[in-house]
Amino acid sequence: MDDAQVRRVPWVRQLVIDTGRAARRRHAIHGLFEVDVTSARSALRRDDSTQFFTAFVIHCIAAAVAADPSVQAYRDLRGREIVFDQVDVGLPVEVEVDGSPFAFTHVLRDAGRRTVEDLHNEIHAVKIDPQLSPSVRKAPWVHAYLLLPGLIRVALLSAVHRLPRRQRALAGTVGVTSVGMFGAGAGWGVGFQLHTLSVVIGGLARRPIFFQGVLVQREFLQLTVSLDHDIVDGAPAARFVGRLRDLLKAGDGIRSSVTAKEWA
């Protein structure tokens, strides 16, 4: 007896399939590394610390990009590189669509000049009410897009990458995916290369190390940095990772936000 289920692919899943096909055209390089974030984590004493910590990591990513915006450059249809000074971070936020969970991209505008608290509040507000995000309000346009043949849909998604201002408006200049927002545990992740620079915030690992001559347990955040090698070379990528590592280890942004609100 055949007990298999036959059902239509949800329309939101078709978006993911198209995005994956378009992403294959990028020449991506990936770097996996981990950072000691014990200092930043020790500043958190709240029930929603996972979301707040995610906002802190986004704050550090945006600050590291703002120091050298060339890592978020895009090449237009005329072969020119467009470098944006403002860092707009595209972050997948999970909501329920037609009874099924779906992660849509919400763009955190000008993230490089905003506080951790401000970023956290916006993420939290959008998770509670997705209609606050312009991306969700564009859902009718998505249904119209899905009426097009598959080859045309993928071609349109690929073209967005060569239309920098459209890319920025729809998905931001930098992509960040937080695995920790959807599940716990250690590990790295590699996502679709939809931006020139994408960062996957992985899990947290706890391990004993010698720190200042004493054996202690420290927390390490695992990150994956992916870059479009057609635009960014190894040296700028390494400098970006170095800046990001320093910002995450210091934990200054998260400590100042916690202190300001007396969340001790």
Number of C-alpha atoms within 10 A of each C-alpha: 3 4 5 6 5 6 6 5 8 11 13 18 12 13 17 15 13 19 18 17 16 23 20 13 11 18 14 22 17 14 14 15 13 18 18 20 21 18 17 21 19 13 20 18 11 11 8 10 13 15 17 23 20 22 25 26 24 26 27 25 26 23 21 23 22 21 14 17 18 20 25 27 23 28 17 16 13 8 9 11 15 16 16 18 17 19 24 22 27 25 21 19 20 17 18 11 13 10 7 10 11 16 14 22 22 25 26 21 18 15 23 22 13 14 16 24 19 14 21 18 13 16 22 17 14 17 15 11 11 20 13 14 19 13 17 16 12 12 11 9 9 15 13 9 15 16 9 11 9 14 11 12 19 19 13 14 18 20 16 19 23 19 16 22 16 13 19 23 14 17 24 26 30 26 26 25 24 22 20 19 17 8 10 12 12 15 17 18 17 18 16 19 24 28 26 25 26 27 25 22 24 25 21 21 16 14 10 11 13 10 10 7 7 9 10 11 13 17 20 20 22 21 25 21 22 25 25 22 16 13 17 19 13 11 9 13 20 12 15 21 19 12 17 20 20 14 22 23 17 15 20 16 18 27 20 15 18 19 11 11 9 8 12 12
